Structures are given as C-alpha cells and as structure tokens.
Amino acid sequence: MPYSPLLIKPFKDELTDLGVKEMLTPADVDKAMAQDGTTMVIINSICGCAAGVARPAIRKIMEDNSIKKPDRIVTVFAGQDMEATARFRSYIPDIPPSSPSIALFKDKELIYFLPKFRIESREVNDVANDVKSVLEEYLAV
C-alpha cells in the first residue's frame, strides 16, 4: 500500500521546488528515458538518509551554478509512485532496488548509479561531491 500523499508531499516538494520533474506514471518514465542526451534520475524515499543526505545533496548540486546539469533531472518516489518506480527499475534490471538512489544516463545508457548503501551514513557534502565529479566527467564539453 502506498504512503499517504499528504505524508510525503514535503519530501517530494524538496526536489520539485528545485525544478526536478516528477515521473508519476510508467508513461512519464518511458517518455523521459526515451530521450537522447543526459538524464539524472533520483529515486526519492521516506527514509532518513533521503531526508538527511540525498535530497540535501541534490539541493547543493542544483543550487551550484558552477556545475553543468544534465538535460533532464527527474524523480520517482519509492513507496508512493509504485508503478512509475517499477517501470524505472525495469531500465536498470541488473541493479537491486535501492532507495534513495541516483542514476545518470547518457543517450539512454546507464553510466553511473549511486545506491542507498553509498548514501546512508555519509555527509551531504561527500555525496554531493561524488555526484558533482560524475557530472563534471560525463557532461564536459
């Protein structure tokens, strides 16, 4: 059973207020994943490491104008947008479910995945710097 939309609204808003686009349906996921270019996908969740590390790390990245951003930054919410989350996970079948997590695709190919175990028990700046380094490497002009 999905979480109450009222319960998770603030957690979703932390990302959408930054301009991250929600993928609420399998069709939303397919549309985002069908596009060429770069796509960062954030699997958001209700857990403490999403609140304390993952979302704040994304905020740091989004607010840092020195970091080149992917063409698209999208999110699904595990435990709420269940069909959309399942559809996204079908794009990464060899990776076990992990939320929160961050994935980066370039021309529809997965090039980076940051699972929950590399988010929890870390500092916000460490996670933000990991993602920043990947963006700098793969989005370099």
N, C-alpha and C positions, 0 to 999 in steps of 0.2 A: 504494500500500500504506500503511495507517495506521501511525502511530507505535506503538511498544510501549506498552501501558497502564502498565507499570512505569516507563517513562521519563517519562511526562507526569503521573503521579499527583501529584507535588508541585505542579505548575503548576495542576492542577485544584483541588487542596486549598486553594491560596491564596485561591480565590474561594468554594468551598463551605464552608470553615471560617468564612466571614463571613456565611453564610446565603444565598448566591447558589445558586439551584436549577439543576441541570444539565438540559439537554434532550438526551437521548441518542438519541432516535428521531424520525422525522418526526411521529409521533403526539404526542409530547411538545411539539414545536414548534407543531403545529396547535392543541393544547389551550391553550397559553399565548397564542398570537396571536389566538385566538377570543374572548378575554375583553375586556370593556369596562374602562375605566379606563386606568391608565398602566402601561406595560411597558418596562423597560430591558433591552436585550439586549447582552451582551458576547460578541463573537467572540474567544475566547481563542486563543492560539497559542504555539508553542515559541520564537518569535524573541526576540531580545534586547530589543526595545522593549516587548514584552509583559511580560517579566520586570522590566525596569528602569524602566518608566514606566507602562504601562497598568494592570497589576494593583496596583502600589502606589498609583496614583491612585484606583482603586476602593476600596482599603482605607481611604484617607483619607476618602472620601465616606461609606463605610459606618460608620466609627467616629465620625463627626462628628454628634452628636445634635442639632445646630442645623439640620441640613439635612433638609428633608422628603424622604422617599424615595418612589419610585414604588410603585404597588400590588404590582408584581412585578419582581424582578430575576432574570434568567435568563441562562444561558450555554450556548454550544456551543463545542466545541474543534475548530478547523480542523485538518485533518490527522489527526484521530482519529475524531471523531463525524461521519463524512463525509456520511452520508445526512441526518442532522439539520442539519448545516451547509448542505447543498444546499437542504433544504426551507426553512430560514430565509431563505436568499438569494433564494428564489422570492418572498418577501414584499417584497423591495426590488430588483425586476428592473432598474431603471434605474441602479443603483449597482454599479460593478465590484467583484468580490471584493476584500476588504481585511481582512487580519487581522494584528494585532488591530484591532478597531474597537468602537465603542459606538453603539448606536442607541436612540432613545427614541420610543415610540409612545404616542399618546393616542387612546383609543377606536378602536384598530386603524389609525390613520393615522400614518405616519412624520412626526415633527415635528423630528427632529434626528438627524444622523449625523456621527460623528467618525471619519474614516478613518485608516488607518495613517500616511499622509504628514503628518497633523496631530498624530500621537503621537510618532513617532520623532524623535530629535534635540531633544526638548523636555524641560523639567524636570517632575518629578512634580507639583509644586505648580501649574504652569501648566495642565496637563491637568486636574487635579482642580478648579481654579478655573473652567475652561471648562465642565465638566460641572455643577458647582455652580450656576453662573449660569443655565444652561438649566433645571435643576431648579427653581430659585427662580422663574424666569419662568413656567414651564408648570404648576408644581404649587402656585402661590399660591392661597390660599383665596379 
